[in-house]
Amino acid sequence: MLLAIGILLATWLLMGLAQGIPTLCAFAYPCPAPDVRVAPAFLFGGLVTAPTLALILTARVGKSWGALSYVVLVGLAVIGLGAVLFSGGFTVPFV
């Protein structure tokens, strides 16, 4: 259960930090709006809470859905972070 909460919080933190990474615009397309990453962050940030809640609610009853919920949780976290990072152009962190 604590692992699920840790994955959820880490995903939310990374999605929040990804909002500040500047994008490198392609020459053929105009640059996207600065807030282009907000919608995928809200969408996948909300979707990640469902398997986390399933893991929290079933933690005391049994572990019948535990493995499936972890697979869904990690899958949504990875897909969500990819959607946030690559929405509106390829992101290149400038140091």
Rosetta silent file (secondary structure, phi, psi, omega in degrees, C-alpha in Angstrom):
SEQUENCE: MLLAIGILLATWLLMGLAQGIPTLCAFAYPCPAPDVRVAPAFLFGGLVTAPTLALILTARVGKSWGALSYVVLVGLAVIGLGAVLFSGGFTVPFV
SCORE:     score description
SCORE:     0.000 S_00000001
   1 L     0.000  -41.862  178.927    0.000    0.000    0.000 S_00000001
   2 H   -67.892  -31.570  176.910    2.819    2.428    0.806 S_00000001
   3 H   -64.666  -40.600  178.960    4.491    1.546   -2.481 S_00000001
   4 H   -64.371  -41.771  178.154    1.323    2.539   -4.364 S_00000001
   5 H   -66.356  -38.302  177.253    1.156    5.871   -2.548 S_00000001
   6 H   -64.566  -41.497  177.327    4.859    6.437   -3.275 S_00000001
   7 H   -63.826  -42.207  179.324    4.344    5.722   -6.978 S_00000001
   8 H   -61.835  -47.720 -178.490    1.362    8.086   -7.035 S_00000001
   9 H   -67.715  -38.808  178.023    3.226   10.923   -5.326 S_00000001
  10 H   -65.318  -39.222  178.441    6.348   10.436   -7.460 S_00000001
  11 H   -64.817  -45.395  178.333    4.232   10.498  -10.631 S_00000001
  12 H   -62.294  -40.707  179.301    2.458   13.684   -9.568 S_00000001
  13 H   -63.279  -46.036 -179.843    5.805   15.281   -8.665 S_00000001
  14 H   -66.279  -36.757  176.802    7.372   14.377  -12.018 S_00000001
  15 H   -66.446  -36.627  176.872    4.306   15.616  -13.912 S_00000001
  16 H   -68.832  -41.087  178.392    4.498   18.892  -12.024 S_00000001
  17 H   -68.933  -29.119 -179.769    8.215   19.259  -12.680 S_00000001
  18 H   -68.717  -17.710  179.004    7.703   18.467  -16.372 S_00000001
  19 L   -66.687  -24.040 -176.972    5.625   21.621  -16.729 S_00000001
  20 L   -94.698   -3.157 -179.793    8.784   23.701  -16.428 S_00000001
  21 L   -78.518  124.213  179.152   10.905   21.898  -19.045 S_00000001
  22 L   -71.122  154.203 -179.665   11.173   24.057  -22.167 S_00000001
  23 E  -103.349  151.269  174.150   10.369   22.502  -25.535 S_00000001
  24 L  -100.612  113.123 -174.307   12.463   22.500  -28.660 S_00000001
  25 L   -79.456  143.093  175.340   10.123   23.416  -31.504 S_00000001
  26 L   -73.924  151.864 -178.801   10.335   21.714  -34.860 S_00000001
  27 L   -70.645  -28.605 -176.249   11.129   23.965  -37.811 S_00000001
  28 L   -81.506  -21.277 -175.919    8.107   22.771  -39.803 S_00000001
  29 L  -119.335  150.267  175.487    5.541   23.411  -37.066 S_00000001
  30 L   -72.862  159.174  179.500    4.886   26.464  -34.903 S_00000001
  31 L   -67.598  142.167  177.736    5.670   26.269  -31.223 S_00000001
  32 L   -75.807  169.760  177.371    2.826   25.045  -29.023 S_00000001
  33 L   -66.462  153.509 -178.320    1.311   27.076  -26.237 S_00000001
  34 L   -63.977  -25.763 -177.590    3.233   27.035  -22.930 S_00000001
  35 L   -97.782   26.268 -176.251    0.380   25.253  -21.137 S_00000001
  36 L   -69.101  -20.456 -178.059    0.115   22.368  -23.633 S_00000001
  37 L   -90.120   -4.305 -174.460    1.223   19.837  -20.985 S_00000001
  38 H   -71.167  -44.188 -177.504   -1.436   20.707  -18.409 S_00000001
  39 H   -62.749  -47.512  176.809   -4.303   18.647  -19.881 S_00000001
  40 H   -63.813  -32.343  178.743   -2.354   15.343  -20.093 S_00000001
  41 H   -65.873  -43.279  177.750   -1.021   15.920  -16.583 S_00000001
  42 H   -67.347  -41.188 -178.039   -4.522   16.357  -15.177 S_00000001
  43 H   -63.938  -55.129 -177.477   -5.907   13.442  -17.194 S_00000001
  44 H   -74.805  -28.570  174.216   -3.262   10.875  -16.284 S_00000001
  45 H   -63.320  -36.514  175.451   -2.833   12.298  -12.783 S_00000001
  46 H   -74.294  -38.715 -179.815   -6.502   11.583  -12.201 S_00000001
  47 H   -66.729  -30.041 -179.293   -6.392    8.181  -13.864 S_00000001
  48 L   -69.520  -23.599 -179.001   -3.493    7.078  -11.661 S_00000001
  49 H   -70.398  -26.045 -177.867   -5.613    7.582   -8.535 S_00000001
  50 H   -63.790  -53.562  177.853   -8.040    4.766   -9.474 S_00000001
  51 H   -67.119  -27.255  176.578   -5.614    1.835   -9.117 S_00000001
  52 H   -66.282  -43.644  176.973   -4.074    3.505   -6.072 S_00000001
  53 H   -64.796  -37.695  176.856   -7.474    3.682   -4.398 S_00000001
  54 H   -62.094  -40.038  178.064   -8.134    0.067   -5.376 S_00000001
  55 H   -68.320  -38.080  179.602   -4.873   -0.960   -3.699 S_00000001
  56 H   -68.589  -43.306 -177.515   -5.647    1.058   -0.573 S_00000001
  57 H   -70.733  -31.577 -179.095   -9.203   -0.277   -0.257 S_00000001
  58 L   -95.853    5.607 -178.106   -8.231   -3.911   -0.832 S_00000001
  59 L   -65.706  -36.449 -177.613   -5.109   -3.831    1.334 S_00000001
  60 L   -88.043  -26.819 -176.159   -6.955   -5.104    4.393 S_00000001
  61 L   -78.219  -53.140 -177.935   -9.356   -7.481    2.633 S_00000001
  62 L   178.302  176.756 -176.416   -6.999   -9.484    0.473 S_00000001
  63 L  -114.612   36.470 -177.907   -4.542   -9.293   -2.359 S_00000001
  64 L   -70.429  -35.657 -179.638   -6.643  -10.727   -5.169 S_00000001
  65 L  -102.872    6.437 -174.058   -6.437   -7.552   -7.312 S_00000001
  66 H   -61.844  -48.552 -177.286   -3.061   -6.413   -6.043 S_00000001
  67 H   -65.516  -43.370  179.256   -0.856   -7.537   -8.927 S_00000001
  68 H   -64.279  -40.217  179.741   -3.237   -6.237  -11.584 S_00000001
  69 H   -65.366  -38.602  176.999   -3.602   -2.904   -9.802 S_00000001
  70 H   -66.409  -38.711  178.348    0.176   -2.454   -9.604 S_00000001
  71 H   -64.651  -44.345  178.783    0.532   -3.249  -13.304 S_00000001
  72 H   -65.463  -41.339 -179.570   -2.197   -0.724  -14.176 S_00000001
  73 H   -62.464  -49.009 -179.116   -0.725    1.868  -11.800 S_00000001
  74 H   -68.909  -38.729  177.653    2.801    1.642  -13.189 S_00000001
  75 H   -61.818  -46.056  177.941    1.522    1.446  -16.776 S_00000001
  76 H   -65.401  -35.956  179.103   -0.591    4.579  -16.395 S_00000001
  77 H   -64.931  -44.753 -178.677    2.297    6.383  -14.678 S_00000001
  78 H   -68.493  -45.302  179.219    4.731    5.591  -17.505 S_00000001
  79 H   -64.487  -40.276  179.277    2.232    6.371  -20.280 S_00000001
  80 H   -64.708  -43.298  177.980    1.154    9.557  -18.500 S_00000001
  81 H   -65.110  -37.653  176.148    4.705   10.806  -18.054 S_00000001
  82 H   -64.619  -40.900  179.196    5.403   10.064  -21.713 S_00000001
  83 H   -65.764  -39.103  179.990    2.275   11.938  -22.773 S_00000001
  84 H   -69.188  -42.962 -176.912    3.187   14.926  -20.630 S_00000001
  85 H   -71.288  -33.920 -174.457    6.805   15.059  -21.786 S_00000001
  86 H  -103.617    6.297  177.838    6.107   14.609  -25.499 S_00000001
  87 L   -78.746  127.942  177.601    2.906   16.645  -25.841 S_00000001
  88 L    84.196   13.151  178.569    3.449   19.690  -27.990 S_00000001
  89 L   128.761  163.982  179.229    6.876   18.730  -29.243 S_00000001
  90 L   -75.269  130.518 -176.572    9.978   16.880  -28.242 S_00000001
  91 E   -91.963  135.695  176.583   11.300   18.152  -24.944 S_00000001
  92 L  -127.595  112.678  179.217   14.940   18.975  -24.499 S_00000001
  93 L   -71.494  126.708  177.262   16.008   20.053  -21.015 S_00000001
  94 L   -93.261  128.408 -177.237   18.307   23.051  -21.168 S_00000001
  95 L  -102.774    0.000    0.000   20.912   23.087  -18.456 S_00000001
